[in-house]
């Protein structure tokens, strides 16, 4: 899933030691646009985030997974960010190289002459 919004609050970085070594978790709150803006708290674990992007006021596009779990009869939901990008910027894979100009879409070249109709609505008998 993806959500787009402005970073409004950056919570304290949490770190600790686990059986697999040191871990870190960064919680942050974004606010969506629209008539009824929503505030959403997400978590980024390990190296899943670029600290430079997590600056209050930045517009972000966050890809995340939602996961719920039950504990003592109560349910808790985590929104775990797995990719954080600045909103409004193109990814390098989709942007064209500098100086590249896209050509017009290819036109079908195998149109049979009997299907070509002139502007006046008459059949065009030319073979080309």
C-alpha angles and dihedrals in degrees: 000000000000134000130186124205149120119281105242103166136022114199123210117287111252121210135174148152122265137170089274095049134261119354133189132197128192119196119196137172124224128187119216125222125241140080092303107032117204128209113221128186115211133180128220117198129202115333096342092113140057110227090212091064093050097080120129111257096030117129107232138192107208126191110201147163122231117218131174129194135183124235123175092340095310127105125225126191127207125194105204115195114216098173130026122187135169107259118241096030122109119235114244092244093060101039121091120238116262111277094019115131118196115234125228116273115273116264120223109261100188099072111142114235093237090064096052112100123191124232091262091057096254125126115262110226096192113118093218 
